[in-house]
Amino acid sequence: MLHCGQGGYSIHHRKPPGIGGSKDPVMHGPSNLILLCGSGVTGCHGWVESHRPQATDLGLLVPRNSLALPTDVPVKRWGSEWVTLQHDGGVLVGV
């Protein structure tokens, strides 16, 4: 995904589960989770949280109020192609 060179990584929910979490297995599944450097306030994870419109354009965020599932929204890989993340952990390239 993004790469700023900072150490440390954290898991980012593309479509936020919301306050109180979610029992929907998609929320915590491979199509909705990406690994980003930094934390929610540093590195690329911090960039996503503070640049939400741009992160949405890159597929790094799926708006909570959107009817789209994470599998419907391609993600731009760092310096590479667009991919679609699947519920089973697979990746479709160039979609």
C-alpha positions in Angstrom: 0.0 0.0 0.0 1.7 3.2 1.0 5.3 3.3 2.2 6.9 6.2 4.0 9.9 4.3 5.4 8.9 4.6 9.1 9.3 1.6 11.3 6.5 -0.3 13.0 3.3 -1.5 11.4 -0.3 -1.6 12.3 -3.5 -3.2 10.9 -5.9 -0.7 9.3 -9.6 -1.4 8.8 -10.5 -0.1 5.3 -14.2 0.1 6.2 -14.3 1.2 9.9 -16.3 -1.1 12.1 -17.7 1.9 14.1 -17.9 2.6 17.8 -18.7 -0.7 19.7 -17.1 -2.8 16.9 -19.0 -5.2 14.7 -20.0 -8.9 14.6 -19.8 -8.9 10.8 -16.9 -11.2 9.9 -16.1 -9.1 6.8 -15.1 -6.2 9.1 -12.2 -8.3 10.5 -11.5 -10.3 7.3 -8.7 -10.1 4.7 -10.7 -7.9 2.3 -11.0 -5.2 4.9 -7.6 -5.3 6.6 -4.4 -3.9 5.3 -1.0 -3.5 6.9 0.4 0.0 7.0 3.6 1.4 8.5 3.1 3.6 11.6 0.2 3.8 14.0 -3.1 5.5 13.6 -1.3 8.9 14.1 2.1 8.2 12.5 3.5 6.9 9.3 1.2 5.8 6.5 -1.5 4.8 8.9 -1.5 8.3 10.3 -1.6 9.7 6.7 -4.7 7.7 5.9 -6.5 8.9 9.0 -5.6 12.6 8.4 -6.2 12.5 4.6 -9.4 10.7 4.4 -10.7 11.9 1.0 -7.3 11.0 -0.7 -7.2 7.7 1.1 -10.7 6.9 -0.1 -9.6 7.7 -3.7 -6.8 5.2 -3.3 -9.2 2.5 -1.8 -7.4 2.7 1.5 -10.7 3.7 3.1 -14.3 2.6 2.4 -16.8 5.0 3.9 -18.7 3.5 6.8 -22.0 4.7 5.4 -21.3 3.3 1.9 -23.2 0.2 0.7 -20.0 -1.0 -1.0 -18.2 -4.0 0.5 -14.4 -3.9 0.8 -14.3 -6.5 -2.1 -16.1 -3.9 -4.3 -13.4 -1.3 -3.8 -9.9 -1.7 -5.4 -6.8 -0.6 -3.6 -3.8 1.1 -5.1 -0.6 -0.8 -4.2 2.4 1.4 -3.4 4.2 2.2 -6.7 2.2 -0.6 -8.5 -1.1 -1.7 -9.8 -4.7 -1.6 -8.5 -5.8 -4.8 -6.7 -9.0 -6.1 -5.3 -8.8 -7.9 -1.9 -11.0 -11.0 -1.5 -12.7 -12.4 1.5 -10.6 -15.6 1.3 -7.3 -13.6 1.4 -6.8 -13.7 -2.4 -5.9 -10.7 -4.5 -7.1 -9.9 -8.0 -4.6 -7.8 -9.8 -5.5 -5.0 -12.3 -9.2 -4.9 -11.4 
